[in-house]
Amino acid sequence: MTNKIVDHYEKPGMGKAILNALIMQGIDIKKLKPENLYSLDQFHTRGIVGTKDQASLTEPNETMHILDIGCGIGGSARYLAWTYGCRVTGIDITKSFIETAKLLTKKCSLDHVIDFKKGDATDLPFDNDKFDMVWCQNVSMNIERKDLFYKEVARALKPNGRFSSSEYALGRGGSPYYPLPWARGTQESFLISQEEMRLYTEGSGLEIIDWIDKSKQILAVAPRALKILEDDDAGLQLVAGEDIATRVSNSTKSMLHGHIENIMMVAKKPL
Ligand SMILES: C[S@@+](CC[C@H](N)C(=O)[O-])C[C@H]1O[C@@H](n2cnc3c(N)ncnc32)[C@H](O)[C@@H]1O
């Protein structure tokens, strides 16, 4: 099952293509800043706005070491390190995403505070009780073994550490419209209901602090977000694929019809 996920995301040569696109936009890649990349490195709902919203719930600080699970090309890792001065480790199962994350982070001169590793969220290559915060955005929909995922999140967190996550859940309207940003069909998509998500979170020993349904907020900005993608100056196509506007449109329609919902949550590992 894992290979289907990797096949869905893998894009060899993506790093070079992104740098060329930046040069074409007149950006000096020798003086690259994280914000130069926000239009293409935030592969999740509401892009950088969603990242800022999620970060505001947990108040990261410079003493923290954060693990970003399913970090993609490292956009949120760079945002967190750049904005809050924390250390970040990113892990992702897709090789070209990790290669691109490393390349762009070096170009932003943030490689002394951020490192990336290829690996699987259901079998994290880290010691117990290591991170002050585990961060995750639009990843769990791709993970079939939810039990292992939540167990690994709880294991990797220090006692009193926070799990900060934004994910899609299955609504009551039935199966969503495919293809979606995270899956071309049901073989890559493992959506569960909000109730099941809560059970897995609490079943792993974590205590839920915040549980916010963001669906209405997302639908309110969806037409504008889609227009940007259709006009394509953002460059997200280079990361997410040529048909990302169609897939985002299906995601919006699925949410509008009650097939999917979007959750932002914070949970705590007890002391
Ligand atoms: C929609 S993208 C989101 C990327 C990133 N979190 C962001 O918001 O920009 C989903 C990411 O999850 C990663 N992923 C999916 N299943 C994974 C797993 N089992 N372990 C680690 N990463 C995984 C994919 O490779 C992809 O980079």
The ligand as an SDF file (V2000), in Angstrom:
LIG
                    3D

 27 29  0  0  0  0  0  0  0  0999 V2000
   -0.6530   16.3330    0.9980 C   0  0  0  0  0  0  0  0  0  0  0  0
    1.0260   16.0970    1.3090 S   0  0  0  0  0  0  0  0  0  0  0  0
    1.3140   17.2370    2.6490 C   0  0  0  0  0  0  0  0  0  0  0  0
    2.7730   17.6190    2.7820 C   0  0  0  0  0  0  0  0  0  0  0  0
    3.0830   18.5980    3.9000 C   0  0  0  0  0  0  0  0  0  0  0  0
    2.6080   18.1330    5.1780 N   0  0  0  0  0  0  0  0  0  0  0  0
    2.4990   19.9430    3.5900 C   0  0  0  0  0  0  0  0  0  0  0  0
    1.4700   20.2490    4.1990 O   0  0  0  0  0  0  0  0  0  0  0  0
    3.0380   20.6830    2.7560 O   0  0  0  0  0  0  0  0  0  0  0  0
    1.0720   14.5170    2.1780 C   0  0  0  0  0  0  0  0  0  0  0  0
    2.4850   14.0910    2.5250 C   0  0  0  0  0  0  0  0  0  0  0  0
    2.4250   12.9470    3.3880 O   0  0  0  0  0  0  0  0  0  0  0  0
    3.4890   12.0830    3.0380 C   0  0  0  0  0  0  0  0  0  0  0  0
    3.1500   10.7380    3.5450 N   0  0  0  0  0  0  0  0  0  0  0  0
    2.0860    9.9640    3.2250 C   0  0  0  0  0  0  0  0  0  0  0  0
    2.1160    8.8040    3.9130 N   0  0  0  0  0  0  0  0  0  0  0  0
    3.2150    8.8490    4.7010 C   0  0  0  0  0  0  0  0  0  0  0  0
    3.7970    7.9560    5.6470 C   0  0  0  0  0  0  0  0  0  0  0  0
    3.2610    6.7470    5.9210 N   0  0  0  0  0  0  0  0  0  0  0  0
    4.9250    8.3270    6.2680 N   0  0  0  0  0  0  0  0  0  0  0  0
    5.5120    9.5410    6.0130 C   0  0  0  0  0  0  0  0  0  0  0  0
    5.0200   10.4220    5.1180 N   0  0  0  0  0  0  0  0  0  0  0  0
    3.8890   10.0840    4.4740 C   0  0  0  0  0  0  0  0  0  0  0  0
    3.5280   12.1810    1.5170 C   0  0  0  0  0  0  0  0  0  0  0  0
    4.7380   11.7230    0.9850 O   0  0  0  0  0  0  0  0  0  0  0  0
    3.3160   13.6840    1.3230 C   0  0  0  0  0  0  0  0  0  0  0  0
    4.5200   14.3910    1.3630 O   0  0  0  0  0  0  0  0  0  0  0  0
  1  2  1  0
  2  3  1  0
  2 10  1  0
  3  4  1  0
  4  5  1  0
  5  6  1  0
  5  7  1  0
  7  8  2  0
  7  9  1  0
 10 11  1  0
 11 12  1  0
 11 26  1  0
 12 13  1  0
 13 14  1  0
 13 24  1  0
 14 15  1  0
 14 23  1  0
 15 16  2  0
 16 17  1  0
 17 18  1  0
 17 23  2  0
 18 19  1  0
 18 20  2  0
 20 21  1  0
 21 22  2  0
 22 23  1  0
 24 25  1  0
 24 26  1  0
 26 27  1  0
M  CHG  2   2   1   9  -1
M  END
$$$$
